[in-house]
């Protein structure tokens, strides 16, 4: 599981603060970004501190094993996840997309990606962003694919995390990002009538 702590150091009269990723996932599960530092006397700014933030990626494959997209997950200071997805070669239209409970994406025909389990739902909610009894922790807005077969989703979800806790995507059995054939109506349990699973990617710690 991911943990974090802040450390401060004073060098040449300047205090810099950085956030350290925990040892459970190791440095490979963290991305780096510069942190602001206070200029020393005379207006000289020292080397910027490095802030470590949790990160993960997923490579999406279709039922034949062909790569059809990528996803980048970045942890925010609140614990939420910033998710950026890009796909190519998919059927135009709206597609349901969700985090699933198990990090397994075995391909196949009618049983494609069944190993990913149900939606990531450790809180026991109903499905759908518009469901009064929902949503699942793994529920997301629809992925919109254009007429050229390419599509993008850029969203932030506060319901899952890359850190420690019950809603973590990086628990013992991992998690997967799954794209469905049809649109998610965001109300119907268990998956918004979004149809068959057409693409899947295991969420893997690391990347940036």
GUPAVO-704139 format. One record per residue: residue in one letter; x negated, y negated, z of N, C-alpha, C, O, CB in turn. Coordinates in steps of 0.1 Angstrom, whole numbers, plus 2048, in hexadecimal, padded with zeros to 3 digits. Glycine has a CB too. Example, Ala and Ser with C-alpha at 12.3 -4.5 7.8 and 13.67 -1.06 7.14 Angstrom:
% residues 2
A77C83984E78582D84E77C82184E77282185578F82D85A;S78081684777780B84777F80084F77A7F5850773806839;
This chain:
% residues 208
X7F880C8008008008007F77F38007EC7F480480980080C;X7FD7E97FB7F67DC7FA7F77D48078027D280C7FA7D47EE;X7EC7CF80C7EC7C58177E47B98137DC7BA80A7E77CC824;X7E67AE81A7DE7A38177DB79B8247E279C82E7E579A80D;X7D07948237CC78B82F7C577F8297BF78081F7C3793839;X7C57748317BE76882C7B27668347B27688417C775C82E;X7A776282E79B75F83479675183079974D825790769831;X79074A83A78A73D83777C73C83A77774384379273283F;X77473583276673383476272583276871E82975E73D82A;X75972083A75471283874671383373D71883975470B846;X74470D82773770C8217356FE81C73D6F8815736716815;X7296F88207266EA81C7316E081F7346D78187236EA80E;X7386E282B7426D982F74F6DB8287586D382973E6CB82D;X7516E682075D6E98197646F681E75D70081F75B6E980A;X7716F582077870182577F7078187876FF8127826FE830;X77D71381578571A80B78C72681178772C81A77B71F7FF;X79872880C7A07338117A373D8057A77397FA7AD72E817;X7A274A8087A67547FE7AE75E8047AE76181079975A7F7;X7B67657FB7BF7708007B877D7FB7B677E7EF7CD76F7FA;X7B67868037B07938007BA79E7FF7C37A08077A579780B;X7B97A67F47C27B17F27BD7BC7FB7B17BE7FE7C27B67E3;X7C77C48007C47CF8097BC7DB8037BB7DB7F77D07D5810;X7B67E380B7AE7EE8067B67FA8017B18027FA7A57F3811;X7C37FA8057CB8068017CB8087F27CB8137ED7D9804806;X7CC7FD7EA7CC7FE7DC7BF7FB7D57BD7FE7CA7D77F67D6;X7B77F47DD7A97F17D87AA7E47CF7B47DF7CC7A47FC7D0;X79E7DF7CC79D7D37C47A37D47B67A77CA7B078F7CF7C3;X7A47E07B17A97E27A37B87DE7A37BD7DC7987A77F079F;X7BF7DE7AE7CD7DB7AE7CF7CC7B07DB7C87B37D47E27B9;X7C57C47AF7C67B67B17C27AE7A57B87B279E7BF7B17BD;X7C87A37A27C47997987BE78D7A07C178B7AB7CF79578F;X7B67857997AF77A79F7B476D7997B776D78D7A077B79E;X7B57637A17B875579C7B074B7A57AE74E7B07C775379B;X7AD74079F7A67367A77AE72F7B17BA72D7AF79F72B79E;X7A872C7BD7AF7257C87AA7177C979E7157C67AE72C7D5;X7B270D7CC7AD7007CD7A46FE7D97A67057E37B96F67CE;X79A6F67D97916F37E47906E57E67926DD7DC7846FA7E2;X78C6E17F278B6D27F577D6CD7F27736D37F678E6D0804;X77C6C27EA76F6BD7E77676B97F376D6B47FD7706B17DD;X75A6BB7F27516B77FD74F6A87FC7536A27F37446BF7FD;X7476A380674469580673D6927F97346997F473A691812;X7406867F373B6827E77436877DB73F6847CF72D6877E6;X74E68E7DD7576927D275269E7CB7576A17C07596877C9;X7486A57D07436B17C974C6BD7CC74E6C07D87356B47CD;X7516C47C275A6CF7C57526DC7C474B6DE7B97666CF7BB;X7526E47CE74A6F17CE7506FB7C575B6F97BF7486F67DC;X74A7067C374F7117BB75D7157C175F7167CD74671D7BB;X7677187B877471B7BD7757297C476E7327C077E71B7B1;X77D72A7CE77F7367D578773F7CB78E73A7C27867357E2;X78774C7CE78F7567C679A75B7CE7987607D97867617C0;X7A775A7C97B275F7D07B676D7C97B876D7BD7BE7557CF;X7B77777D17BB7847CC7CA7867CE7CF7857D97B378F7D4;X7D078A7C37DF78C7C37E179A7BE7DA79F7B57E67817BB;X7EB7A17C37EE7AE7BE7F37AE7B07FB7A57AC7F97B57C7;X7F07B77A87F47B879A7F57C67957EF7CF79B7EA7B0791;X7FD7C878A7FF7D67858027D47768067C97728097DE78C;X8017DF76F8057DF76180D7EC75E80D7F57657F97DE757;X8147EC75281B7F874D81A7F873E81D7EE73882A7F8752;X81680373881680472A82280C72682481872A80980B725;X82B80671E83880D71A83681670E830812704842802718;X83B82270F83B82C70484983070185283170A832838708;X84B8336F48588386F08588486F284F84D6F885C8356E2;X86384E6EE86585C6F085A8656E98588706ED8728616EC;X85485F6DF84A8676D783C8656DD83286B6D984A8636C9;X83B85C6E782E8586ED82884C6E781D8486EB8258646EB;X82E8466DD82883A6D682982E6E083482C6E68308376C9;X81F8266E081F81A6E882880F6E182680C6D68118146EA;X83280A6E983B8006E383B7F36EB8427EA6E78498066E3;X8337F26F68337E66FD82A7E770A8247F170D8417E2701;X8297DB7108217DA71C8297D27268327CA7238137D4719;X8257D373382B7CB73E8207C77478177CF74A8367D3745;X8207BB74C8177B675681F7B27628287AA76180E7AA750;X81B7B676E8217B377A8177AC78380C7B07858267C0781;X81B7A078881279979181A79579E82579079D80E78C78A;X8147987A981A7957B68197877B980F7807B681379D7C1;X8247817BF8247737C38227727D282377C7D983176C7BF;X81F7677D781C7657E58287697EE82776D7F98187567E8;X8347687E884176B7EF84377A7F084B77F7F884D7657E9;X83B7827E883D7907E88447947DB8457A07D88447957F4;X84A78B7D485278D7C88487917BD83C7907BE85A7817C3;X84E7977B284679B7A684979379A8557917978487AA7A3;X83F78D79484178778783E79177C83379677B83777A785;X84979477484879E76A84879875C8517907598537A876C;X83F79C75483E79874683E7A473D8347AC73E83278E743;X8487A67348487B272B8487AD71D84F7A37198557BA72F;X8417B57148427B37068437C06FF83C7C97038357AB701;X84C7C16F684E7CE6EE84E7CB6DF8517C06DB85B7D56F2;X84B7D56D784B7D46C98517E16C48507EC6CA83D7D26C3;X8577E16B885C7ED6B18697F36B886B7FF6B78527F76B0;X8707EA6BF87C7EF6C68897EB6BE8887E16B787D7EB6D4;X8947F16C18A17EE6BB8A57E06BF8A57DD6CB8AC7F86BE;X8A97D76B68AE7CA6BA8BA7CA6C38C27D36C28B17C26AD;X8BB7C06CC8C67BF6D58C17BF6E38B57BE6E68CF7CB6D3;X8CB7BF6ED8C87BF6FB8C67CD7008CD7D76FC8D37B8703;X8BC7CF7098B87DC70E8B77DB71D8B17D27238AB7E1708;X8BE7E47248BC7E57338AE7E97368A87F172F8C67EF739;X8A87E374089A7E674489A7E675389F7DC75A8907DC73E;X8947F07598947F17688877F776D8817FF7668A07F976C;X8847F577A87A7FC78088080978688B80978C8737F478C;X87A81478387F82178887682679386B82279588082B77C;X87C83079A8768347A786A83C7A786383D7B288183B7AF;X86684279C85B84B79B85284879085684478586085A79A;X84584879283B84478883885077F82D85577F82E83F78F;X84285477784085F76D84885C76185385876284486C773;X84285D75584885A74884686573E84286373384284D743;X84A87274284987D73985287B72D85E87972F84C88A740;X84D87B72185687971585E88571285D88F71984E875709;X86788470886F88F70487B88A6FB87B87F6F6874897710;X8858926FA89188E6F289C88A6FC89B87E70189689A6E9;X8A68926FE8B188E7078AD88C7158B388671D8BC898706;X8A289371989D89272789288872888B88873289889F72B;X89087F71E88487671F88586D72B88F86772F88586D712;X87986D73287786473D88086774A88185E752879856739;X88687374A88E87675688587776288A87476D895884753;X87987A76087087B76C86E86E77386986E77E862881767;X87186376D87085677487A85477F87A84B78687184B76A;X88485D77F88E85D78A89885278789984C77D88785A797;X8A084F7928AA8447918A38367938978357948B484679B;X8AB82C7948A681F79689F81D7A38A38247AD8B1814794;X8958157A488E8117B189980B7B989D8007B78828087AE;X89D8127C48A880D7CC8A78117DB8B08187E08B58137C6;X89C80D7E189A8117EF8A480B7F98A581080488C80E7F3;X8AB8017F58B57FB7FE8C38007FC8CC7FC8038B57EC7FB;X8C580A7F38D28107F28DD8077EC8E98097F08D68157FF;X8DA7FE7E38E47F57DE8EA7FC7D18E68067CC8DE7E87DA;X8F57F57CC8FB7F97BF8F37F27B48EB7E97B690A7F67BF;X8F57F77A78EE7F179C8F47E47979007E27978EE7FB791;X8EC7DB7938F07D078B8EE7C27928F17C079D8FE7D1788;X8E87B978A8E57AC78F8F27A47928F279A79A8DC7A4786;X8FD7A878C90A7A278E9137AA79691F7A779891079F780;X90E7B579C9177BE7A49167B87B390C7B67B89117CC7A4;X9227B67B99227B07C691C7BA7D19187B57DB9317AD7CA;X91B7C77CD9157D07D69077D47D29017DD7D791D7DD7D7;X9017CC7C98F47CE7C48EB7C37C78EE7BA7CF8F47D17B5;X8DF7C27C08DB7CC7B68D17D67BC8CD7D57C88D57C57AA;X8CD7DF7B38C27E87B78B57DF7B88B47D57B18C07F37AC;X8AB7E47BF89E7DD7BF8977DD7B288F7D47AF8957E37CA;X89B7E77A98947E879C89C7E27918987E27868927F6799;X8A77DB7948AF7D57898A97C87848A37C178B8BD7D278F;X8AA7C67778A47BB7708AE7B67658B77BD7628967BF76A;X8AB7A97608B37A57558B07AD7498A67B47488B0796752;X8B97AC73F8B77B37328AB7AF72B8A77A372B8C47B2729;X8A57B872489A7B571B8A07B370D8A87BB7088907C171A;X89E7A77078A47A36FB89A7A56EF88F7A06EF8A87946FB;X89D7AE6E68957B16DA89B7AB6CE8A77AC6CB8947C06D8;X8927A36C689779C6BA8987A56AE8957B16AF88D7916B7;X89C79F6A389E7A76978917AD6918917B668A8A479E68C;X8867A76968787AD6918737B869A8697BD69886E7A1691;X87B7BC6A48787C76AC86F7C46B886B7CC6C08717D16A4;X86C7B76BA8647B26C586D7AB6D08777A56CC8597A86C0;X8697AD6DC8707A76E78687A46F385D7A96F587C7B06EB;X86D79B6FB86579670786F79471387B79171185E789704;X86A79771E87179472B86678E73485C7937378777A1731;X86A78273A86177B74486A77874F87376F74E85A76E73D;X86977F75B87277D76686B77F77386078577387E786765;X87077A77E86B77C78B87678479388177F79386776F792;X87278E79A87B7967A28767967B086B79A7B387D7A479D;X87F7917BA87B7917C887F79E7CF87C7A07DB8827867CF;X8857A87C788A7B47CD8807BF7CE8837C97D68977B87C6;X8757BE7C786B7C87C785E7C17CA85D7B57C986A7D07BA;X8547C97CE8477C37D183B7CC7CD83D7D87CC8467BF7E1;X8307C67CC8237CE7CA81C7D07D78127D67D781A7C77BF;X8217CA7E181B7CB7EE8217D67F68277E07F081D7BE7F6;X81F7D68038237E180C8327DF80E8387D480D81C7E1819;X8397EA8138477E98178507F380F84B7F980584C7DB815;X85C7F48138667FD80D8687FA7FE86C8047F78737FD815;X8677EE7FA86B7EA7EC85F7EB7E38607E67D78717DD7EC;X8537EF7E88477F07E08487F97D484D8047D583B7F47E8;X8437F47C88437FD7BC8368067BD83580F7B58427F47B0;X82D8037C682180A7C68218147D38168157D98158017C7;X82C81A7D582C8247E08268317DC8208327D283B8257E5;X82883B7E48218487E282584F7D581C8547CE8258527ED;X83184D7D08348547C383584A7B783984D7AC84185B7C4;X83183D7BA8308337B083D82F7AA8488317B18288387A4;X83D82979E84A82579884782378983C82478484E81779E;X85282278185182077385A81576E86481277585482D76C;X85780F76385F80575C86680C75085F8117488577F8758;X87380C75087A81474688380A73E88A80274488381F74C;X88380C73088C80472789680D72289481971F8837FE71C;X8A38097228AE81171D8B380D70F8AF80270A8BA80F727;X8BA8157098BF8136FB8C88076F98C88016EF8C58206F6;X8D18057038DB7FB7028DA7F070D8D17F17168E8801703;X8E37E770C8E37DC7168E87E07238F07E97248EC7D0711;X8E37DA72E8E77DC73C8F37D273E8F17C673D8DB7DA746;X8FE7D774290A7CE7459087C87539107BF7579177D6744;X8FE7CC75B8FB7C67689057C87729067C177C8F87B7766;X90E7D17709197D477A91C7E377D91F7E67889267CD776;X91A7EB77391E7F977491380177A9088027759227FE766;X91780978490D81278B90D81F78291782377D912815799;X9018267808F58227868EB81A77E8E08167838EE82F78B;X8EE8187718E48127688EA80875E8E48057548DC81C761;X8F68037618FC7F87599007FD74B9017F57428F27ED757;X90380A74990780F73C8FD80C73190080972691580A738;X8F080C7358E680872C8E08147238D781271B8DA802733;X8E68207258E382A71B8D683271E8D083172A8E282570E;X8D18397148C58417168B883A7198B782E7168C384A709;X8AF84071F8A283B72189983C71589684771089B84272E;X89583070F88E83170287F82D7048778306FA8948286F9;X87B82770F86D82471186A82471F87382172886981670A;X85D82772385A82973184B82673384382972A85D837736;X84782073E83A81D74183781E75083F81975883581073C;X82D82675482A82776382381A76881A815761820833765;X82881577382280977981580D77F81481578882C803784;X80A80777A7FD80A77F7F67FE7857F57F477F7F580F772;X7F18007917EA7F57987DE7F07907D77F878A7E57F97A6;X7DC7E37907D17DD7897D67D477E7E27D277C7C87E7784;X7CC7CE7777CF7C576C7D17B77717D07B477D7DB7C9764;X7D47AE7687D67A076C7DE7997617E178D7637C979976E;
